[in-house]
Structure formats: structure tokens, C-alpha cells
């Protein structure tokens, strides 16, 4: 059960879950462009996607975003997050 389902009793759709995960990750990217924070934003986005089978991605896809974060590439991390459909 997701966080939203625990509160409302209704499981969000795939699109709603993806939008929530993107918004959360992008807010973290905007809050602190330091490499460690970018890495953590990408890692949390990966974890959020992994909470549901229909949004789950392979660890190598998550590792790509985390590598961009460690490199301090805020724009690249943002594009990586926004690229998920």
C-alpha cells in the first residue's frame, strides 16, 4: 500500500503515482543542487518508482540518475526525472 492509499484508502493510478514521484524528486533537485543532494533526489525517485510494479525500473536505470547526481549535473538529473512516462 502506498502512502497515498494509507491516507485516502484509494490506491493512486500509475499516472498519479508517477506524477507524485516526479514532483517529489524535482522539488529535491530545486531545493539543493549539491552533488550529494542530487544523488539522494535521484535515489529517492528510483525508490518511489520501485514501490509499484508498473512504475518499477531496472537498477541500472536508477544508477544512471544517481551517477548524474554525484557528478553535480542538476539539469541532467532534472531531464532524467522528467523523461519518465
Secondary structure, 3 states (H helix, E strand, C coil): CCHHHHHHCCCCCHHHHHHHHHHHHHHHHHHCCCHHHHHHHHHHHHHHHHCCCCCCCCHHHHHHHHHHHHCCCHHHHHHHHHCCC
